[in-house]
Amino acid sequence: MIKSVSLVGAGNLATQLGLALKKAGIPLKQVYSRTEKSARELGELLECSYLTELENLKPSDLVIVSVKDDALPEVLKQIKTDAIVVHTGGSVPMDILAPYFKQFGVFYPLQTFSKKRNVSFDLIPICLEASSTAVYAELEELGQKLSKHVQAVSSEERKILHLAAVFTCNFVNHFYHLGDLLLEDKGLDFELLKPLIQETAQKVMTLKPKDAQTGPAVRFDESIINKHLNLLSDQPEMQKMYRMVSESIFHATKKK
């Protein structure tokens, strides 16, 4: 049984996962970050000790490494422990841990996280992978204390899941940003779009996304599309994006 956890990393995911573990009554041993400010802030938030040197990492049952993908190899080399070690990356294979640890795995909560916006883990899918059935059982028991949706997902499956998440979350949010810029330019408020955003999100809870698609691109209404392209004549990158996405929607709709 995992009775204590150390967090390596103090970013968005580490912050929210730490809060979820604390809420579930899982003792947090300590928090590591390269910068003292980040380590101290999260340590104080989680009411545990903090450190900026990994050689000072205290023994715990589980070490959760939640750092940027590019930083993982260097960080992993510095961790000396017999505990279970997991990373939280969407696109990083589990085997990156194999050269360094006897017991290892992946603990990947599929959600968008921000430090200042607390989330409920109850319905967040937690995707697990482990080096053995025994390690998997330990991670599953921990995951079930946080979420009702815990399942095994292989490294190959997780890569595709992460890619799909980028399309449906990060790219969509960027489009929100572009819409906000267009409105700002005319003195309009982004609040006007929020009911539309909410309804669009609600529709895909009950319909396949392809069946929920609406708008001029579905029927390739050239009159409206050309008007929109003209409005974007002074923003060639956004114009190019509008044209490309419209064509993609139209061709996808034809394949129904």
C-alpha positions in Angstrom: 0.0 0.0 0.0 1.2 3.5 -0.9 1.3 5.4 2.4 3.5 8.4 1.5 4.2 10.3 -1.7 6.9 12.7 -2.9 6.4 15.1 -5.7 9.2 16.0 -8.2 7.9 19.1 -9.9 5.9 22.0 -8.9 4.0 23.0 -12.0 0.3 22.9 -12.9 -0.3 19.2 -12.8 1.9 18.6 -9.8 0.0 21.3 -7.9 -3.4 20.0 -8.6 -2.4 16.3 -8.1 -0.8 17.2 -4.8 -4.0 18.9 -3.7 -6.0 15.9 -4.7 -3.7 13.5 -2.8 -3.8 15.8 0.3 -7.6 15.8 0.1 -7.7 12.0 -0.2 -5.6 11.8 3.0 -2.4 10.5 1.3 0.6 11.9 3.3 2.9 14.0 1.1 6.5 13.7 2.2 8.1 16.5 0.3 8.1 18.6 -2.9 11.0 19.2 -5.2 11.5 22.1 -7.7 14.6 23.6 -9.3 13.6 27.0 -8.0 13.3 27.6 -4.2 10.3 29.9 -4.8 8.2 27.2 -6.6 9.3 24.5 -4.2 8.5 26.6 -1.1 5.1 27.8 -2.4 3.9 24.3 -3.2 5.4 22.9 0.0 3.5 25.5 2.0 0.3 24.8 0.1 0.5 21.1 0.7 1.9 21.5 4.2 5.0 19.4 3.6 8.7 20.0 3.4 10.3 21.1 0.1 13.8 20.8 -1.5 15.7 22.0 -4.5 18.4 19.3 -4.5 17.2 15.8 -5.5 20.0 14.1 -3.5 18.1 15.2 -0.4 15.0 13.3 -1.4 13.6 11.5 1.6 12.4 7.8 1.4 8.7 7.5 0.5 6.5 4.8 -1.0 5.9 6.6 -4.3 7.8 9.3 -6.2 5.7 11.1 -8.8 7.8 12.9 -11.4 5.8 15.7 -13.1 8.3 17.9 -15.1 8.6 18.9 -18.7 9.2 16.0 -21.0 12.5 17.4 -22.1 13.7 17.6 -18.5 12.8 14.1 -17.6 16.1 12.3 -18.5 18.2 14.7 -16.5 15.8 14.6 -13.5 15.5 10.8 -13.5 19.3 10.4 -13.4 19.4 12.3 -10.1 16.7 10.3 -8.3 18.1 7.5 -6.0 15.3 5.5 -4.5 13.9 2.0 -4.1 10.4 3.4 -4.2 7.9 3.1 -7.0 8.6 6.0 -9.5 6.1 7.2 -12.0 5.9 10.0 -14.5 2.8 11.9 -15.6 3.6 12.5 -19.2 1.2 12.0 -22.0 3.7 11.3 -24.8 6.6 9.8 -22.9 6.9 6.0 -23.0 7.0 4.2 -19.6 10.3 2.5 -20.5 12.2 5.8 -20.0 12.1 4.9 -16.3 13.5 1.3 -16.8 17.3 2.2 -16.7 16.9 3.9 -13.3 14.3 2.1 -11.2 13.2 -1.4 -10.3 9.5 -0.5 -9.8 8.0 2.1 -12.1 5.0 3.2 -14.1 2.9 6.0 -15.5 0.2 7.9 -13.6 -1.4 10.1 -16.2 -4.5 12.2 -15.3 -6.2 13.2 -18.5 -7.2 16.8 -17.9 -6.0 20.4 -18.4 -4.6 21.9 -15.2 -3.8 25.4 -14.0 -2.2 26.2 -10.6 -4.9 28.7 -9.7 -7.9 26.7 -10.8 -8.7 23.8 -8.5 -10.4 20.8 -10.0 -12.3 17.8 -8.7 -10.5 14.6 -9.6 -13.6 12.4 -9.2 -14.4 12.2 -12.9 -10.9 12.7 -14.4 -9.6 9.6 -16.2 -6.4 8.4 -14.6 -4.5 6.3 -17.1 -2.1 3.7 -15.6 0.8 1.7 -16.9 3.2 -0.3 -14.7 6.3 -2.4 -14.8 4.6 -5.3 -13.0 1.2 -6.5 -11.9 2.1 -5.7 -8.3 3.1 -2.2 -9.1 -0.1 -1.7 -11.2 -2.2 -2.9 -8.2 -0.5 -0.3 -6.0 -1.1 2.5 -8.5 -4.7 1.4 -9.2 -5.5 1.5 -5.4 -4.1 5.0 -5.2 -5.9 6.1 -8.4 -9.2 4.9 -7.1 -8.8 7.1 -4.0 -8.8 10.1 -6.3 -11.0 9.2 -9.3 -13.9 6.9 -10.3 -12.3 6.4 -13.7 -9.0 4.5 -13.5 -7.9 2.3 -16.3 -4.9 0.7 -18.0 -3.5 2.5 -21.0 -0.3 1.4 -22.8 2.4 3.8 -23.9 1.3 3.5 -27.5 -2.3 4.1 -26.7 -1.4 7.1 -24.4 0.5 8.8 -27.3 -2.6 8.8 -29.4 -4.8 9.8 -26.4 -2.4 12.8 -25.7 -2.5 13.8 -29.4 -6.3 13.7 -29.3 -6.3 15.8 -26.2 -4.1 18.4 -27.8 -6.7 18.7 -30.7 -9.7 18.8 -28.4 -8.3 21.0 -25.7 -5.2 23.0 -26.5 -6.1 23.8 -30.1 -9.8 24.5 -29.3 -8.7 26.9 -26.5 -6.4 28.6 -29.0 -9.4 29.2 -31.2 -11.2 30.7 -28.2 -8.2 33.1 -27.9 -8.4 34.0 -31.6 -12.2 34.7 -31.2 -11.5 36.8 -28.2 -8.9 38.9 -30.2 -11.5 39.5 -33.0 -14.1 40.7 -30.5 -11.6 42.8 -28.6 -10.7 44.6 -31.8 -14.3 45.8 -32.1 -14.9 46.4 -28.4 -17.1 43.3 -27.9 -17.0 41.1 -24.9 -15.9 37.4 -24.9 -18.9 36.8 -22.6 -21.1 36.9 -25.7 -19.5 33.6 -26.9 -19.7 31.7 -23.6 -23.3 30.3 -24.1 -22.3 29.1 -27.5 -19.1 27.5 -26.2 -21.1 25.8 -23.4 -23.8 24.4 -25.8 -21.1 23.1 -28.2 -19.4 21.3 -25.4 -22.7 19.9 -24.1 -23.7 18.6 -27.5 -20.7 16.3 -27.8 -21.6 14.7 -24.5 -24.6 13.1 -26.3 -23.6 13.3 -30.0 -20.6 12.2 -32.0 -18.6 15.3 -32.8 -19.1 14.8 -36.6 -22.9 14.8 -35.9 -22.7 18.0 -33.8 -20.9 20.0 -36.5 -22.6 23.1 -37.8 -21.6 26.3 -39.6 -20.9 27.5 -43.1 -18.1 25.0 -43.7 -20.4 22.0 -43.4 -22.2 23.0 -46.6 -19.2 25.0 -47.9 -21.3 28.2 -48.2 -18.8 30.1 -50.3 -20.6 33.4 -49.9 -20.2 33.4 -46.1 -16.8 31.9 -46.2 -15.5 34.5 -48.6 -16.9 37.3 -46.5 -15.1 35.9 -43.5 -11.9 35.5 -45.4 -12.2 39.2 -46.5 -12.6 40.3 -42.9 -9.3 38.5 -42.2 -7.4 40.1 -45.1 -5.1 42.0 -42.7 -4.4 38.8 -40.7 -3.0 36.3 -43.2 -2.1 33.7 -40.7 -5.6 33.6 -39.3 -7.0 33.8 -42.8 -4.9 30.7 -43.8 -6.1 28.9 -40.7 -9.8 29.7 -41.4 -9.5 28.4 -45.0 -7.7 25.2 -44.0 -10.1 24.3 -41.2 -13.1 25.1 -43.3 -11.9 22.7 -46.0 -11.1 20.1 -43.4 -14.7 20.4 -42.0 -16.2 20.2 -45.4 -14.3 17.1 -46.4 -15.0 15.4 -43.1 -18.7 16.1 -43.5 -18.7 14.6 -47.0 -17.3 11.3 -45.5 -20.3 10.8 -43.2 
